[in-house]
Amino acid sequence: MPAVIEQVEQMSTAEKLRLMEYLLNSISRTVVQYDSAAGTQPKVERKKPRISDFIGYGRRFHSEYRSTEDVMRELREGEEE
């Protein structure tokens, strides 16, 4: 930051005025863009998922379909000790 201040101190008055004008224009553009963006953003309400949305969810991840009996038989294999 001190290097920037030294550069500004070495500038002529005309260069300082151009720099100030540039800074003011860039700040005002930012404020206008922010105001217009804030006004046009649609508010999206979060849709609460229903149980019916999850039917068949597991099939997306498993290529083969296994019946409930097969799954339960596999789970019971470790219980027969």
PDB file of N, CA, C and O in Angstrom:
ATOM      1  N   MET A   1       0.821  -1.207   0.000  1.00  0.00           N
ATOM      2  CA  MET A   1       0.000   0.000   0.000  1.00  0.00           C
ATOM      3  C   MET A   1       0.862   1.268   0.000  1.00  0.00           C
ATOM      4  O   MET A   1       0.524   2.216  -0.708  1.00  0.00           O
ATOM      5  N   PRO A   2       1.952   1.325   0.758  1.00  0.00           N
ATOM      6  CA  PRO A   2       2.783   2.533   0.727  1.00  0.00           C
ATOM      7  C   PRO A   2       3.350   2.817  -0.661  1.00  0.00           C
ATOM      8  O   PRO A   2       3.553   3.976  -1.023  1.00  0.00           O
ATOM      9  N   ALA A   3       3.610   1.754  -1.450  1.00  0.00           N
ATOM     10  CA  ALA A   3       4.132   1.968  -2.799  1.00  0.00           C
ATOM     11  C   ALA A   3       3.094   2.666  -3.668  1.00  0.00           C
ATOM     12  O   ALA A   3       3.445   3.503  -4.500  1.00  0.00           O
ATOM     13  N   VAL A   4       1.841   2.338  -3.487  1.00  0.00           N
ATOM     14  CA  VAL A   4       0.772   2.980  -4.262  1.00  0.00           C
ATOM     15  C   VAL A   4       0.674   4.448  -3.878  1.00  0.00           C
ATOM     16  O   VAL A   4       0.518   5.312  -4.742  1.00  0.00           O
ATOM     17  N   ILE A   5       0.764   4.729  -2.587  1.00  0.00           N
ATOM     18  CA  ILE A   5       0.683   6.120  -2.122  1.00  0.00           C
ATOM     19  C   ILE A   5       1.841   6.930  -2.683  1.00  0.00           C
ATOM     20  O   ILE A   5       1.664   8.083  -3.075  1.00  0.00           O
ATOM     21  N   GLU A   6       3.026   6.329  -2.721  1.00  0.00           N
ATOM     22  CA  GLU A   6       4.177   7.030  -3.292  1.00  0.00           C
ATOM     23  C   GLU A   6       3.962   7.330  -4.769  1.00  0.00           C
ATOM     24  O   GLU A   6       4.317   8.408  -5.245  1.00  0.00           O
ATOM     25  N   GLN A   7       3.373   6.367  -5.503  1.00  0.00           N
ATOM     26  CA  GLN A   7       3.102   6.594  -6.924  1.00  0.00           C
ATOM     27  C   GLN A   7       2.095   7.720  -7.111  1.00  0.00           C
ATOM     28  O   GLN A   7       2.247   8.546  -8.011  1.00  0.00           O
ATOM     29  N   VAL A   8       1.074   7.759  -6.272  1.00  0.00           N
ATOM     30  CA  VAL A   8       0.061   8.813  -6.388  1.00  0.00           C
ATOM     31  C   VAL A   8       0.678  10.165  -6.061  1.00  0.00           C
ATOM     32  O   VAL A   8       0.356  11.160  -6.710  1.00  0.00           O
ATOM     33  N   GLU A   9       1.545  10.216  -5.082  1.00  0.00           N
ATOM     34  CA  GLU A   9       2.189  11.478  -4.727  1.00  0.00           C
ATOM     35  C   GLU A   9       3.060  12.001  -5.851  1.00  0.00           C
ATOM     36  O   GLU A   9       3.223  13.214  -5.985  1.00  0.00           O
ATOM     37  N   GLN A  10       3.622  11.123  -6.659  1.00  0.00           N
ATOM     38  CA  GLN A  10       4.477  11.537  -7.770  1.00  0.00           C
ATOM     39  C   GLN A  10       3.679  11.951  -8.999  1.00  0.00           C
ATOM     40  O   GLN A  10       4.248  12.513  -9.935  1.00  0.00           O
ATOM     41  N   MET A  11       2.382  11.690  -9.020  1.00  0.00           N
ATOM     42  CA  MET A  11       1.549  12.032 -10.175  1.00  0.00           C
ATOM     43  C   MET A  11       1.316  13.542 -10.239  1.00  0.00           C
ATOM     44  O   MET A  11       1.372  14.256  -9.238  1.00  0.00           O
ATOM     45  N   SER A  12       1.055  13.981 -11.451  1.00  0.00           N
ATOM     46  CA  SER A  12       0.680  15.384 -11.618  1.00  0.00           C
ATOM     47  C   SER A  12      -0.781  15.562 -11.234  1.00  0.00           C
ATOM     48  O   SER A  12      -1.502  14.584 -11.033  1.00  0.00           O
ATOM     49  N   THR A  13      -1.213  16.804 -11.134  1.00  0.00           N
ATOM     50  CA  THR A  13      -2.593  17.083 -10.759  1.00  0.00           C
ATOM     51  C   THR A  13      -3.571  16.530 -11.797  1.00  0.00           C
ATOM     52  O   THR A  13      -4.616  15.994 -11.429  1.00  0.00           O
ATOM     53  N   ALA A  14      -3.254  16.648 -13.065  1.00  0.00           N
ATOM     54  CA  ALA A  14      -4.125  16.137 -14.126  1.00  0.00           C
ATOM     55  C   ALA A  14      -4.245  14.616 -14.029  1.00  0.00           C
ATOM     56  O   ALA A  14      -5.335  14.069 -14.196  1.00  0.00           O
ATOM     57  N   GLU A  15      -3.137  13.936 -13.760  1.00  0.00           N
ATOM     58  CA  GLU A  15      -3.185  12.479 -13.628  1.00  0.00           C
ATOM     59  C   GLU A  15      -4.009  12.062 -12.411  1.00  0.00           C
ATOM     60  O   GLU A  15      -4.737  11.070 -12.454  1.00  0.00           O
ATOM     61  N   LYS A  16      -3.890  12.823 -11.335  1.00  0.00           N
ATOM     62  CA  LYS A  16      -4.672  12.526 -10.127  1.00  0.00           C
ATOM     63  C   LYS A  16      -6.166  12.704 -10.391  1.00  0.00           C
ATOM     64  O   LYS A  16      -6.986  11.910  -9.930  1.00  0.00           O
ATOM     65  N   LEU A  17      -6.515  13.762 -11.142  1.00  0.00           N
ATOM     66  CA  LEU A  17      -7.921  13.980 -11.476  1.00  0.00           C
ATOM     67  C   LEU A  17      -8.469  12.851 -12.340  1.00  0.00           C
ATOM     68  O   LEU A  17      -9.597  12.403 -12.131  1.00  0.00           O
ATOM     69  N   ARG A  18      -7.665  12.378 -13.329  1.00  0.00           N
ATOM     70  CA  ARG A  18      -8.097  11.255 -14.166  1.00  0.00           C
ATOM     71  C   ARG A  18      -8.260   9.985 -13.331  1.00  0.00           C
ATOM     72  O   ARG A  18      -9.192   9.211 -13.549  1.00  0.00           O
ATOM     73  N   LEU A  19      -7.361   9.776 -12.383  1.00  0.00           N
ATOM     74  CA  LEU A  19      -7.453   8.616 -11.517  1.00  0.00           C
ATOM     75  C   LEU A  19      -8.707   8.685 -10.651  1.00  0.00           C
ATOM     76  O   LEU A  19      -9.406   7.685 -10.490  1.00  0.00           O
ATOM     77  N   MET A  20      -8.993   9.856 -10.096  1.00  0.00           N
ATOM     78  CA  MET A  20     -10.197  10.021  -9.275  1.00  0.00           C
ATOM     79  C   MET A  20     -11.456   9.800 -10.108  1.00  0.00           C
ATOM     80  O   MET A  20     -12.401   9.154  -9.654  1.00  0.00           O
ATOM     81  N   GLU A  21     -11.466  10.334 -11.319  1.00  0.00           N
ATOM     82  CA  GLU A  21     -12.617  10.150 -12.193  1.00  0.00           C
ATOM     83  C   GLU A  21     -12.824   8.668 -12.520  1.00  0.00           C
ATOM     84  O   GLU A  21     -13.953   8.178 -12.527  1.00  0.00           O
ATOM     85  N   TYR A  22     -11.729   7.966 -12.789  1.00  0.00           N
ATOM     86  CA  TYR A  22     -11.813   6.534 -13.087  1.00  0.00           C
ATOM     87  C   TYR A  22     -12.363   5.768 -11.886  1.00  0.00           C
ATOM     88  O   TYR A  22     -13.224   4.902 -12.040  1.00  0.00           O
ATOM     89  N   LEU A  23     -11.869   6.084 -10.703  1.00  0.00           N
ATOM     90  CA  LEU A  23     -12.337   5.392  -9.492  1.00  0.00           C
ATOM     91  C   LEU A  23     -13.814   5.653  -9.232  1.00  0.00           C
ATOM     92  O   LEU A  23     -14.558   4.729  -8.903  1.00  0.00           O
ATOM     93  N   LEU A  24     -14.242   6.894  -9.375  1.00  0.00           N
ATOM     94  CA  LEU A  24     -15.653   7.226  -9.160  1.00  0.00           C
ATOM     95  C   LEU A  24     -16.555   6.525 -10.173  1.00  0.00           C
ATOM     96  O   LEU A  24     -17.618   6.018  -9.815  1.00  0.00           O
ATOM     97  N   ASN A  25     -16.136   6.498 -11.421  1.00  0.00           N
ATOM     98  CA  ASN A  25     -16.935   5.812 -12.446  1.00  0.00           C
ATOM     99  C   ASN A  25     -17.034   4.319 -12.176  1.00  0.00           C
ATOM    100  O   ASN A  25     -18.102   3.726 -12.326  1.00  0.00           O
ATOM    101  N   SER A  26     -15.916   3.708 -11.778  1.00  0.00           N
ATOM    102  CA  SER A  26     -15.953   2.271 -11.526  1.00  0.00           C
ATOM    103  C   SER A  26     -16.812   1.953 -10.309  1.00  0.00           C
ATOM    104  O   SER A  26     -17.512   0.941 -10.302  1.00  0.00           O
ATOM    105  N   ILE A  27     -16.773   2.798  -9.282  1.00  0.00           N
ATOM    106  CA  ILE A  27     -17.605   2.575  -8.100  1.00  0.00           C
ATOM    107  C   ILE A  27     -19.077   2.749  -8.450  1.00  0.00           C
ATOM    108  O   ILE A  27     -19.909   1.951  -8.018  1.00  0.00           O
ATOM    109  N   SER A  28     -19.408   3.762  -9.214  1.00  0.00           N
ATOM    110  CA  SER A  28     -20.811   3.990  -9.552  1.00  0.00           C
ATOM    111  C   SER A  28     -21.349   2.869 -10.437  1.00  0.00           C
ATOM    112  O   SER A  28     -22.511   2.487 -10.299  1.00  0.00           O
ATOM    113  N   ARG A  29     -20.521   2.327 -11.351  1.00  0.00           N
ATOM    114  CA  ARG A  29     -20.959   1.196 -12.172  1.00  0.00           C
ATOM    115  C   ARG A  29     -21.221  -0.020 -11.314  1.00  0.00           C
ATOM    116  O   ARG A  29     -22.178  -0.758 -11.553  1.00  0.00           O
ATOM    117  N   THR A  30     -20.384  -0.236 -10.323  1.00  0.00           N
ATOM    118  CA  THR A  30     -20.561  -1.378  -9.433  1.00  0.00           C
ATOM    119  C   THR A  30     -21.848  -1.249  -8.652  1.00  0.00           C
ATOM    120  O   THR A  30     -22.573  -2.232  -8.492  1.00  0.00           O
ATOM    121  N   VAL A  31     -22.149  -0.057  -8.161  1.00  0.00           N
ATOM    122  CA  VAL A  31     -23.371   0.167  -7.392  1.00  0.00           C
ATOM    123  C   VAL A  31     -24.591  -0.033  -8.277  1.00  0.00           C
ATOM    124  O   VAL A  31     -25.567  -0.642  -7.839  1.00  0.00           O
ATOM    125  N   VAL A  32     -24.563   0.460  -9.504  1.00  0.00           N
ATOM    126  CA  VAL A  32     -25.691   0.313 -10.424  1.00  0.00           C
ATOM    127  C   VAL A  32     -25.891  -1.157 -10.763  1.00  0.00           C
ATOM    128  O   VAL A  32     -27.028  -1.628 -10.787  1.00  0.00           O
ATOM    129  N   GLN A  33     -24.811  -1.896 -11.028  1.00  0.00           N
ATOM    130  CA  GLN A  33     -24.933  -3.312 -11.333  1.00  0.00           C
ATOM    131  C   GLN A  33     -25.499  -4.071 -10.146  1.00  0.00           C
ATOM    132  O   GLN A  33     -26.326  -4.965 -10.323  1.00  0.00           O
ATOM    133  N   TYR A  34     -25.068  -3.729  -8.942  1.00  0.00           N
ATOM    134  CA  TYR A  34     -25.567  -4.393  -7.744  1.00  0.00           C
ATOM    135  C   TYR A  34     -27.050  -4.112  -7.552  1.00  0.00           C
ATOM    136  O   TYR A  34     -27.819  -5.027  -7.256  1.00  0.00           O
ATOM    137  N   ASP A  35     -27.461  -2.864  -7.717  1.00  0.00           N
ATOM    138  CA  ASP A  35     -28.864  -2.508  -7.551  1.00  0.00           C
ATOM    139  C   ASP A  35     -29.738  -3.211  -8.580  1.00  0.00           C
ATOM    140  O   ASP A  35     -30.805  -3.721  -8.239  1.00  0.00           O
ATOM    141  N   SER A  36     -29.301  -3.245  -9.833  1.00  0.00           N
ATOM    142  CA  SER A  36     -30.120  -3.882 -10.861  1.00  0.00           C
ATOM    143  C   SER A  36     -30.151  -5.393 -10.676  1.00  0.00           C
ATOM    144  O   SER A  36     -31.177  -6.024 -10.933  1.00  0.00           O
ATOM    145  N   ALA A  37     -29.059  -5.976 -10.241  1.00  0.00           N
ATOM    146  CA  ALA A  37     -29.035  -7.424 -10.024  1.00  0.00           C
ATOM    147  C   ALA A  37     -29.895  -7.804  -8.832  1.00  0.00           C
ATOM    148  O   ALA A  37     -30.567  -8.835  -8.860  1.00  0.00           O
ATOM    149  N   ALA A  38     -29.884  -7.002  -7.803  1.00  0.00           N
ATOM    150  CA  ALA A  38     -30.672  -7.317  -6.612  1.00  0.00           C
ATOM    151  C   ALA A  38     -32.162  -7.205  -6.903  1.00  0.00           C
ATOM    152  O   ALA A  38     -32.960  -7.950  -6.335  1.00  0.00           O
ATOM    153  N   GLY A  39     -32.538  -6.304  -7.762  1.00  0.00           N
ATOM    154  CA  GLY A  39     -33.953  -6.114  -8.068  1.00  0.00           C
ATOM    155  C   GLY A  39     -34.522  -7.167  -8.996  1.00  0.00           C
ATOM    156  O   GLY A  39     -35.724  -7.431  -8.962  1.00  0.00           O
ATOM    157  N   THR A  40     -33.675  -7.784  -9.836  1.00  0.00           N
ATOM    158  CA  THR A  40     -34.190  -8.718 -10.826  1.00  0.00           C
ATOM    159  C   THR A  40     -34.023 -10.177 -10.432  1.00  0.00           C
ATOM    160  O   THR A  40     -34.466 -11.057 -11.169  1.00  0.00           O
ATOM    161  N   GLN A  41     -33.401 -10.463  -9.300  1.00  0.00           N
ATOM    162  CA  GLN A  41     -33.223 -11.850  -8.912  1.00  0.00           C
ATOM    163  C   GLN A  41     -34.544 -12.449  -8.453  1.00  0.00           C
ATOM    164  O   GLN A  41     -35.175 -11.942  -7.526  1.00  0.00           O
ATOM    165  N   PRO A  42     -34.956 -13.525  -9.102  1.00  0.00           N
ATOM    166  CA  PRO A  42     -36.189 -14.173  -8.643  1.00  0.00           C
ATOM    167  C   PRO A  42     -35.926 -14.950  -7.356  1.00  0.00           C
ATOM    168  O   PRO A  42     -34.861 -15.542  -7.178  1.00  0.00           O
ATOM    169  N   LYS A  43     -36.896 -14.936  -6.482  1.00  0.00           N
ATOM    170  CA  LYS A  43     -36.764 -15.687  -5.252  1.00  0.00           C
ATOM    171  C   LYS A  43     -37.271 -17.102  -5.514  1.00  0.00           C
ATOM    172  O   LYS A  43     -38.410 -17.301  -5.936  1.00  0.00           O
ATOM    173  N   VAL A  44     -36.411 -18.068  -5.259  1.00  0.00           N
ATOM    174  CA  VAL A  44     -36.747 -19.459  -5.502  1.00  0.00           C
ATOM    175  C   VAL A  44     -37.095 -20.102  -4.168  1.00  0.00           C
ATOM    176  O   VAL A  44     -36.291 -20.117  -3.237  1.00  0.00           O
ATOM    177  N   GLU A  45     -38.297 -20.627  -4.097  1.00  0.00           N
ATOM    178  CA  GLU A  45     -38.702 -21.307  -2.882  1.00  0.00           C
ATOM    179  C   GLU A  45     -38.259 -22.756  -2.961  1.00  0.00           C
ATOM    180  O   GLU A  45     -38.349 -23.383  -4.016  1.00  0.00           O
ATOM    181  N   ARG A  46     -37.790 -23.276  -1.864  1.00  0.00           N
ATOM    182  CA  ARG A  46     -37.334 -24.646  -1.823  1.00  0.00           C
ATOM    183  C   ARG A  46     -38.527 -25.585  -1.741  1.00  0.00           C
ATOM    184  O   ARG A  46     -39.380 -25.469  -0.861  1.00  0.00           O
ATOM    185  N   LYS A  47     -38.560 -26.507  -2.674  1.00  0.00           N
ATOM    186  CA  LYS A  47     -39.657 -27.460  -2.717  1.00  0.00           C
ATOM    187  C   LYS A  47     -39.343 -28.607  -1.759  1.00  0.00           C
ATOM    188  O   LYS A  47     -38.278 -29.218  -1.841  1.00  0.00           O
ATOM    189  N   LYS A  48     -40.258 -28.888  -0.867  1.00  0.00           N
ATOM    190  CA  LYS A  48     -40.074 -29.974   0.081  1.00  0.00           C
ATOM    191  C   LYS A  48     -40.284 -31.298  -0.647  1.00  0.00           C
ATOM    192  O   LYS A  48     -41.325 -31.502  -1.272  1.00  0.00           O
ATOM    193  N   PRO A  49     -39.287 -32.215  -0.571  1.00  0.00           N
ATOM    194  CA  PRO A  49     -39.446 -33.482  -1.280  1.00  0.00           C
ATOM    195  C   PRO A  49     -40.529 -34.351  -0.654  1.00  0.00           C
ATOM    196  O   PRO A  49     -40.737 -34.350   0.559  1.00  0.00           O
ATOM    197  N   ARG A  50     -41.206 -35.087  -1.515  1.00  0.00           N
ATOM    198  CA  ARG A  50     -42.220 -36.027  -1.051  1.00  0.00           C
ATOM    199  C   ARG A  50     -41.628 -37.428  -1.070  1.00  0.00           C
ATOM    200  O   ARG A  50     -40.644 -37.682  -1.764  1.00  0.00           O
ATOM    201  N   ILE A  51     -42.216 -38.318  -0.322  1.00  0.00           N
ATOM    202  CA  ILE A  51     -41.753 -39.703  -0.285  1.00  0.00           C
ATOM    203  C   ILE A  51     -41.835 -40.326  -1.673  1.00  0.00           C
ATOM    204  O   ILE A  51     -40.966 -41.110  -2.056  1.00  0.00           O
ATOM    205  N   SER A  52     -42.857 -39.986  -2.415  1.00  0.00           N
ATOM    206  CA  SER A  52     -43.016 -40.576  -3.745  1.00  0.00           C
ATOM    207  C   SER A  52     -41.890 -40.165  -4.700  1.00  0.00           C
ATOM    208  O   SER A  52     -41.669 -40.831  -5.712  1.00  0.00           O
ATOM    209  N   ASP A  53     -41.178 -39.080  -4.391  1.00  0.00           N
ATOM    210  CA  ASP A  53     -40.048 -38.668  -5.226  1.00  0.00           C
ATOM    211  C   ASP A  53     -38.888 -39.654  -5.125  1.00  0.00           C
ATOM    212  O   ASP A  53     -38.059 -39.724  -6.031  1.00  0.00           O
ATOM    213  N   PHE A  54     -38.820 -40.422  -4.028  1.00  0.00           N
ATOM    214  CA  PHE A  54     -37.696 -41.313  -3.805  1.00  0.00           C
ATOM    215  C   PHE A  54     -37.953 -42.754  -4.235  1.00  0.00           C
ATOM    216  O   PHE A  54     -37.072 -43.601  -4.087  1.00  0.00           O
ATOM    217  N   ILE A  55     -39.121 -43.046  -4.754  1.00  0.00           N
ATOM    218  CA  ILE A  55     -39.409 -44.401  -5.226  1.00  0.00           C
ATOM    219  C   ILE A  55     -38.542 -44.665  -6.453  1.00  0.00           C
ATOM    220  O   ILE A  55     -38.537 -43.889  -7.408  1.00  0.00           O
ATOM    221  N   GLY A  56     -37.821 -45.758  -6.408  1.00  0.00           N
ATOM    222  CA  GLY A  56     -36.918 -46.111  -7.502  1.00  0.00           C
ATOM    223  C   GLY A  56     -35.585 -45.393  -7.454  1.00  0.00           C
ATOM    224  O   GLY A  56     -34.813 -45.474  -8.409  1.00  0.00           O
ATOM    225  N   TYR A  57     -35.293 -44.693  -6.372  1.00  0.00           N
ATOM    226  CA  TYR A  57     -34.049 -43.928  -6.256  1.00  0.00           C
ATOM    227  C   TYR A  57     -32.827 -44.842  -6.314  1.00  0.00           C
ATOM    228  O   TYR A  57     -31.833 -44.503  -6.956  1.00  0.00           O
ATOM    229  N   GLY A  58     -32.888 -45.989  -5.654  1.00  0.00           N
ATOM    230  CA  GLY A  58     -31.757 -46.908  -5.629  1.00  0.00           C
ATOM    231  C   GLY A  58     -31.448 -47.526  -6.970  1.00  0.00           C
ATOM    232  O   GLY A  58     -30.303 -47.901  -7.223  1.00  0.00           O
ATOM    233  N   ARG A  59     -32.435 -47.643  -7.836  1.00  0.00           N
ATOM    234  CA  ARG A  59     -32.203 -48.262  -9.146  1.00  0.00           C
ATOM    235  C   ARG A  59     -31.258 -47.443 -10.011  1.00  0.00           C
ATOM    236  O   ARG A  59     -30.657 -47.983 -10.940  1.00  0.00           O
ATOM    237  N   ARG A  60     -31.114 -46.179  -9.736  1.00  0.00           N
ATOM    238  CA  ARG A  60     -30.187 -45.359 -10.515  1.00  0.00           C
ATOM    239  C   ARG A  60     -28.745 -45.796 -10.282  1.00  0.00           C
ATOM    240  O   ARG A  60     -27.891 -45.611 -11.149  1.00  0.00           O
ATOM    241  N   PHE A  61     -28.471 -46.374  -9.118  1.00  0.00           N
ATOM    242  CA  PHE A  61     -27.104 -46.696  -8.745  1.00  0.00           C
ATOM    243  C   PHE A  61     -26.759 -48.173  -8.906  1.00  0.00           C
ATOM    244  O   PHE A  61     -25.579 -48.524  -8.922  1.00  0.00           O
ATOM    245  N   HIS A  62     -27.750 -49.038  -9.025  1.00  0.00           N
ATOM    246  CA  HIS A  62     -27.512 -50.473  -9.162  1.00  0.00           C
ATOM    247  C   HIS A  62     -28.021 -50.930 -10.520  1.00  0.00           C
ATOM    248  O   HIS A  62     -29.172 -50.690 -10.884  1.00  0.00           O
ATOM    249  N   SER A  63     -27.135 -51.597 -11.268  1.00  0.00           N
ATOM    250  CA  SER A  63     -27.521 -52.017 -12.622  1.00  0.00           C
ATOM    251  C   SER A  63     -28.472 -53.214 -12.588  1.00  0.00           C
ATOM    252  O   SER A  63     -29.326 -53.350 -13.464  1.00  0.00           O
ATOM    253  N   GLU A  64     -28.329 -54.082 -11.583  1.00  0.00           N
ATOM    254  CA  GLU A  64     -29.203 -55.244 -11.522  1.00  0.00           C
ATOM    255  C   GLU A  64     -30.210 -55.079 -10.383  1.00  0.00           C
ATOM    256  O   GLU A  64     -29.900 -54.521  -9.331  1.00  0.00           O
ATOM    257  N   TYR A  65     -31.396 -55.567 -10.619  1.00  0.00           N
ATOM    258  CA  TYR A  65     -32.449 -55.471  -9.601  1.00  0.00           C
ATOM    259  C   TYR A  65     -32.424 -56.733  -8.747  1.00  0.00           C
ATOM    260  O   TYR A  65     -32.403 -57.848  -9.267  1.00  0.00           O
ATOM    261  N   ARG A  66     -32.425 -56.542  -7.426  1.00  0.00           N
ATOM    262  CA  ARG A  66     -32.469 -57.682  -6.515  1.00  0.00           C
ATOM    263  C   ARG A  66     -33.750 -57.605  -5.707  1.00  0.00           C
ATOM    264  O   ARG A  66     -34.143 -56.537  -5.238  1.00  0.00           O
ATOM    265  N   SER A  67     -34.379 -58.724  -5.556  1.00  0.00           N
ATOM    266  CA  SER A  67     -35.636 -58.751  -4.809  1.00  0.00           C
ATOM    267  C   SER A  67     -35.350 -58.604  -3.314  1.00  0.00           C
ATOM    268  O   SER A  67     -34.213 -58.749  -2.866  1.00  0.00           O
ATOM    269  N   THR A  68     -36.384 -58.318  -2.570  1.00  0.00           N
ATOM    270  CA  THR A  68     -36.248 -58.159  -1.130  1.00  0.00           C
ATOM    271  C   THR A  68     -35.798 -59.458  -0.485  1.00  0.00           C
ATOM    272  O   THR A  68     -35.010 -59.442   0.461  1.00  0.00           O
ATOM    273  N   GLU A  69     -36.296 -60.592  -0.992  1.00  0.00           N
ATOM    274  CA  GLU A  69     -35.892 -61.886  -0.443  1.00  0.00           C
ATOM    275  C   GLU A  69     -34.392 -62.109  -0.589  1.00  0.00           C
ATOM    276  O   GLU A  69     -33.744 -62.609   0.331  1.00  0.00           O
ATOM    277  N   ASP A  70     -33.837 -61.738  -1.745  1.00  0.00           N
ATOM    278  CA  ASP A  70     -32.399 -61.900  -1.962  1.00  0.00           C
ATOM    279  C   ASP A  70     -31.584 -61.032  -0.999  1.00  0.00           C
ATOM    280  O   ASP A  70     -30.577 -61.476  -0.448  1.00  0.00           O
ATOM    281  N   VAL A  71     -32.019 -59.837  -0.814  1.00  0.00           N
ATOM    282  CA  VAL A  71     -31.294 -58.920   0.079  1.00  0.00           C
ATOM    283  C   VAL A  71     -31.372 -59.430   1.506  1.00  0.00           C
ATOM    284  O   VAL A  71     -30.364 -59.430   2.212  1.00  0.00           O
ATOM    285  N   MET A  72     -32.552 -59.866   1.951  1.00  0.00           N
ATOM    286  CA  MET A  72     -32.714 -60.354   3.320  1.00  0.00           C
ATOM    287  C   MET A  72     -31.920 -61.651   3.529  1.00  0.00           C
ATOM    288  O   MET A  72     -31.345 -61.847   4.600  1.00  0.00           O
ATOM    289  N   ARG A  73     -31.879 -62.537   2.527  1.00  0.00           N
ATOM    290  CA  ARG A  73     -31.097 -63.771   2.627  1.00  0.00           C
ATOM    291  C   ARG A  73     -29.620 -63.433   2.818  1.00  0.00           C
ATOM    292  O   ARG A  73     -28.940 -64.061   3.631  1.00  0.00           O
ATOM    293  N   GLU A  74     -29.118 -62.442   2.073  1.00  0.00           N
ATOM    294  CA  GLU A  74     -27.721 -62.022   2.200  1.00  0.00           C
ATOM    295  C   GLU A  74     -27.441 -61.438   3.584  1.00  0.00           C
ATOM    296  O   GLU A  74     -26.371 -61.669   4.147  1.00  0.00           O
ATOM    297  N   LEU A  75     -28.383 -60.692   4.129  1.00  0.00           N
ATOM    298  CA  LEU A  75     -28.196 -60.115   5.453  1.00  0.00           C
ATOM    299  C   LEU A  75     -28.200 -61.195   6.536  1.00  0.00           C
ATOM    300  O   LEU A  75     -27.462 -61.088   7.515  1.00  0.00           O
ATOM    301  N   ARG A  76     -29.019 -62.227   6.369  1.00  0.00           N
ATOM    302  CA  ARG A  76     -29.120 -63.278   7.372  1.00  0.00           C
ATOM    303  C   ARG A  76     -27.928 -64.247   7.345  1.00  0.00           C
ATOM    304  O   ARG A  76     -27.733 -64.992   8.306  1.00  0.00           O
ATOM    305  N   GLU A  77     -27.141 -64.255   6.288  1.00  0.00           N
ATOM    306  CA  GLU A  77     -26.010 -65.181   6.188  1.00  0.00           C
ATOM    307  C   GLU A  77     -25.020 -64.989   7.330  1.00  0.00           C
ATOM    308  O   GLU A  77     -24.447 -65.964   7.816  1.00  0.00           O
ATOM    309  N   GLY A  78     -24.812 -63.766   7.759  1.00  0.00           N
ATOM    310  CA  GLY A  78     -23.875 -63.503   8.840  1.00  0.00           C
ATOM    311  C   GLY A  78     -24.446 -63.773  10.212  1.00  0.00           C
ATOM    312  O   GLY A  78     -23.691 -63.803  11.184  1.00  0.00           O
ATOM    313  N   GLU A  79     -25.760 -63.973  10.335  1.00  0.00           N
ATOM    314  CA  GLU A  79     -26.388 -64.174  11.628  1.00  0.00           C
ATOM    315  C   GLU A  79     -26.402 -65.634  12.082  1.00  0.00           C
ATOM    316  O   GLU A  79     -26.729 -65.902  13.238  1.00  0.00           O
ATOM    317  N   GLU A  80     -26.059 -66.576  11.218  1.00  0.00           N
ATOM    318  CA  GLU A  80     -26.178 -67.990  11.513  1.00  0.00           C
ATOM    319  C   GLU A  80     -24.980 -68.522  12.303  1.00  0.00           C
ATOM    320  O   GLU A  80     -24.493 -69.608  11.989  1.00  0.00           O
ATOM    321  N   GLU A  81     -24.505 -67.827  13.279  1.00  0.00           N
ATOM    322  CA  GLU A  81     -23.340 -68.271  14.064  1.00  0.00           C
ATOM    323  C   GLU A  81     -23.734 -69.005  15.281  1.00  0.00           C
ATOM    324  O   GLU A  81     -22.872 -69.443  16.044  1.00  0.00           O
TER     325      GLU A  81
END
